[in-house]
Amino acid sequence: MRSSKQRASENNRSISGQMYTLHQRLYHALNLGTSRFYDDNTRKWQSTDIEIQRHVVRSIAAFLDSISGDTIHHPLVKIIVQCMGRSYPHSVQVEGFRLAQCLVRNEENCLKLLSLFGEPIVNAIVSEMRKQNSLSGKAANDQLSLLREACRLALITRWAGKHHIYFWKQGIDSVLLGLLLEDFHDNLYQHFLSLKEQMSIAQQVLSSNYLHALRGYIWDILGWLATHCGEDFNPKAHGNELHLNILITCSCWFFVDTIRKWCQICENDVVDAVKSEPASRAVLMMIFSPCKYIALRARSTLYEILKPNGKEYLKHVLHTLSYTASGSNLGMPNVLKLVINLIGLTCYSVLPQYQRHVIKGEGIKTLLVLVKWFLENDVHIGRLSFAPHLLFPFHERSCCWVSTEDWEGKDIPLLYSLWVLAELMHNSGSGRNILDIFAGETAYTEAELVSKLQKICIDTSTPGLRWYAAYVLSYFGAYGFPSKIEKRIGKGLNEKEYVDMHLILTNGDSLSVHGVVLAVKCPSLLPSKELHLDENTFDGSSVRDFTRKSCGELRKEIRLSAHVDHQALMKLLEYVYWGYLRAGEELVKKLKTLAKRCNLQPLLQLLCRKSPKWGTPFPSSDLSLALGPAGLPFSDIILEAKATELMCWTCSFCSLSVPHMHVHKVILWSSCDYMQALFQSGMQDSYSQTIKVPVSWEALVKLMDWFYSDKLPNPPTGCLWDNMDTKEKLCELQPYVELCWLAEFWLLEDVKEACSDVIGSCLDSARYLSIKIIQIAANFSLWKLAEVAASYMAPLYRQLCDSGELEALDEMLVDMVRAASVRLSQEGGSNSR
């Protein structure tokens, strides 16, 4: 047999020397601490020495940064998969599943990992979930804990991807059914079962306590599988049709039983509702599944189960929602009741037999009151508030890693309210009927509701909420995705400033446009040869020659097909520039054809009023794709940053040897009043024009990010920030101080406010940094920022005096800190701000 040294030598030959060195450094760094077992039988590394902690964090970061491309296949990494296998001890398997959960906490990382190890990870998950029949004796508790970790990892089904195919190939439907039925085996149900027989099985599952703690995961996995099924998914080809049907029946039975219990005050059990919410949600996901088979099966099954008391339950649901909308108490029992009743009303709204009863019961007006209440009271309720099975150690922020927001976000009741509102409006008939709903409405006028929904699209970060706000807007003739940046860029369509293209229709009409906007938002309208410039082929002089030759040609006339309608094209350009458009039903018909030809799928989805698919990203309004080499043919001005010894280079495109950026006049003109005045003061329309911006390159990059995407990049956070020394932190904050000064000069209040917020948040975590910032702020005459820094120094005033650190400041700044300290003392402040 090979020795461990021989195996290590073979492994090391397959990786770079740098990666091996970093791995050894990490190994030795970890040995500086200690490892011990805790009461919960978990083993953890620890050290009380802050320098050792910093050394370990840096060693981990350096090693992880070295893992990319083919190196991720190395045994040092593949061990993210092997330790979950059955051949390893129980404790190792548990940690393997937990480590995998840690690595798949957001969609991007999850899909990267699954692209490399998707099939073995799914095999490990399903293999462990299949072992439920072996739960017996002393090993039962250990096995249950491992089964729970496998179920948690199976929640990777919440993201679409190829791994769903692996789950179906492994018979995930039979596995889930086995976790519900104690004596289940794959051959138990092979013959046909009537719906009545399936409901009898569901009744048995409801009354059983078998693996009760895992049911939240079971229903969530089922719901995600249904959500990400293809339209033509066939359970006969990918699983056991009967097993899937039984799962659908069980979830519908659980859901209706939950509604029934809410109708009976004496059984108003919060704990039971917590356990029933995942099943209710699974029904919702299946009813709206893109898979025709699952959606139809779920709807027909739910209707049959509701037959005896469905109308009675619906009346109670509507009454409960109306009562909740009129009150102000949203404690945990009411949150659960509200969420499950909203799910219930959404499900009722797609059953034709109940749609008329929902509308006659003033369901739409009730929802309008709810939407108003949520928006005016700023209520934020995420699913973790009432789904405790999702709470586990790696879910929240860990060190410098911050979890990204899920598609449904932290406004679940508002999301469900908009969802069911859209479905009811869809089923209420013509647009005239929708307008009639607002006759005498006291919650919202139509104009007020439209304004509120547009605000959600602009100011909210949750993709699902923004999608459903846009979906509801489509029923009021407003189609699209409004945003802050497009609100600025839209001015370019009306003002016709710095246009470089003309769209010519067959009747001779001409529409003036900007190449950069079309290139990013609707490239299908540009001739294909305008899009051949590939940044991967840049070789300096060839790019420069191409651009100089094409510069004049870009100011061209583009002749369109005779099939393009003038009015429809105008509306399409309105969408391209403003992010949304308004149109009546007749014009919508023409726009559907044009949007389809231009490959504007998100707009086409709204024009066709198709319900948003769960997990679909909200369309980006980011124009930053126009920056850099890909945007050079359309750029018409250069911004030059302050030159420094460390940041000077020669651009092969324009031969400038100072930090600079090629940008677009129309973007600057629409984003900054100062630039408007500058351009209108006599600057000639020349490609080689340069504007010197008196800030560093880092500050200029951040400013352009704001202009092109309405986002300001943030400095590092968490341990990455904590482990920087004062000099490194100051380097990170310097560009934000520069932008504060420039924003004041250029009248960019939003930029100034955003930069001030960034600086303030960093000073809060490093108060001694305030000494440096207050001096820099004073040098830029940013007195408000200096006062902010002084307020963070105030609790430390006596220590700073004793240490002599205030001696480096001007007397005026020392007085500012002293005054802030006095105010803090008078207000009864403490050392913690």
Secondary structure, DSSP 8 states (H G I E B T S, - for coil): ---HHHHHHHHHHTS-HHHHHHHHHHHHHHTTSEEEE-TTS-EEEE---HHHHHHHHHHHHHHHHH--GGGGGSHHHH---GGGSTTS-HHHHHHHHHHHHHHTSSHHHHHHHHHHHHHHHHHHHHHHHGGGGG--GGGHHHHHHHHHHHHHHGGGGGS-STHHHHHHHTTHHHHHHHHH-TT--TTSS-S---HHHHHHHHHHHHH--TTGGGHHHHHHHHHHHHHT--TT--HHHHS-HHHHHHHHHHHHHHHHHHHHHHHSGGG--HHHHHHHHHHHHHHHHHHT-S-HHHHHHHHHHHHHHHTTTHHHHHHHHHHHHHHHHH-----HHHHHHHHHHHHHHHHHHT-HHHHHHHHHTTHHHHHHHHHHHHHHHT--B-GGGT-GGG--TTSS-BTTB-----SSTTBHHHHHHHHHHHHHHHHS-SHHHHHHHTTT-SS--HHHHHHHHHHHHHH---HHHHHHHHHHHGGGTEEE---HHHHHHTHHHHH-TT--EEEE-TTS-EEEE-HHHHHHH-GGGS-GGGG---GGG--SHHHHHHHHHHHHHTSEEEE--TT--HHHHHHHHHHHHHSEEE--HHHHHHHHHHHHHTT-HHHHHHHTT----TT--------GGGSSGGGGGG--EEEE---BTTB----TTT---S-EEEE-HHHHHHH-HHHHHHHHTT----TT-EEE-SS-HHHHHHHHHHHHHS-------HHHHHTS-HHHHHHHHHHHHHHHHHHHHHT-HHHHHHHHHHHHHHHHH-GGGHHHHHHHHHHTT-HHHHHHHHHHHGGGHHHHHHHTGGGGS-HHHHHHHHHHHHHHHHTT--S--
